[in-house]
Amino acid sequence: MHRLSERLPLGAVPVGIGLLHNGVTAYLFVVIASRALGPTAYEPVGMLWAATFLLGPGLFFPLEQETARLVAGHDEIESGTLSVVRRVALVGICFGTIFLLSALLASDWIIDELFDGESVLFIAMVLVVVGLGAGHLARGLLAGKRRFVAYARHLIGEGSSRVLMLLVVVLVGAETAGPYGIILMLAPPLAILISLGPESCLFTKGPEIPWPPLIRAIGSLVAASLSTAILLNVSPLAVKILSDDTTENVAGIFLNALLVARIPLFFFQAIQASLLPRLAFLVSDRDFVGLWQELRRMLVLVTVVGGIAVVGFSFSGPFLVKVAFGSDFLVSATDMALLATSSVGLMLALTFSQGLIACESHGRMAVAWIVGVLIFPLATSIQKDLFLRVELALITSVFVVVVLMGLLLQRCLSREGVEIFRQRNA
């Protein structure tokens, strides 16, 4: 284990522990809330969960990425980090303002259609998304300053505070969705206090960074991040929107089944975090043959593990859902197999995306994700059965992204290979 940890990137162990804790507590929140409220009362809480974790990371995770990159670079030359945080925060405020105005314009529809008339959940949605945005900025600063223990403390603090507050609400006996929305609203600011409170010397003065490259970088990352977040989280919302009066409580049932089927994708994050640095190193060495070999090994691993997951969930998935959430949340083996297949596709797409980022093809990666998002609503007309049409639409969209990214990466590597050949024979 010691030799293995030495090969991991700096900070991988504490951040991995934080991610694992955050993921486990997220599942605990969903399981406990589902059992405490039942399918009917839980459904708007499930929609709040899906909406906020679509919008929060989709809008603000690029801020974390760019903050970490810029702070690390400025820290290396001791030119200060305050200007980086200030300018990225201004971009985040602009994003937050646009989101707030858009949410207010659509507030009647959101409250009635997504939250079943629970106006408290609308307020919670707005504040959760803003809190997640501030949290991503804080995590970017901590990552750039290499405060990985504090980064892990942020993840652990968010998950732990959410579950502790949930236990209080359950013990009190709350029977409506409002208190559960308040829990989700309070967790992000508490995590910021827990992570940044003990830290010192995070902000140092330095020259202002230029706006144009910052806007270009964040713009392309936001386009890709939002599109990825949509494909990751849109299916429960689609079930809610497409359902009618004869299909009650189906969105919450679908969401919980999806969470179980996404377990392999959750553990894939640990691999994804270390994959990009390795690919970027190979690109810097102009070793595109080695890059493709690395990607091919990863694609084979994902395919094999994913195939095992699909078979496993087709047999044990309904049982796992029943054990975790209760008999009111039953789904079929076919549903679990199809949802697991979509998770395999997402892992393949994310693997290809790391290769495109390493080759500095952010724009092409974003285009592939956007195409997948555009295909999803068109593909929902494939079947009339509610769950099946959404599952097939998700699979179709995801694997179109996989094919597009594979072709774009092949073209990129072929172009680089030709360029190296020309340089060697010049």
Protein Blocks (a to p, Z undefined) as FASTA:
>chain_A
ZZmmmmpcehklmmmmmmmmmmmmmmmmmmmmmmmnommlmmmmmmmmmmmmmmmmmmmm
mmmmmmmmmmmmmmmnonojklmmmmmmmmmmmmmmmmmmmmmmmmmmmmmmmnnopakl
mmmmmmmmmmmmmmmmmmmmmmmnopaklmmmmmmmmmmmmmmmmmmmmmnopabfklmm
mmmmmmmmmmmmmmmmmpghkbccdddddfklmmmmmmmmmmmmmmmmmmmmmmmmmmmm
mpcfklghklmmmmmmmmmmmmmmmmmmmmmmmmmmmmmmmmmnopaklmmmmmmmmmmm
mmmmmmmmmmmmmmmmmmmmmmmnojklgccfklmmmmmmmmmmmmmmmmmmmmmmmnop
mkmmmmmmmmmmmmmmmmmmmpmblklmmmmmmmmmmmmmmmmmmmmmmmmmmmmmmmmm
mmmmZZ
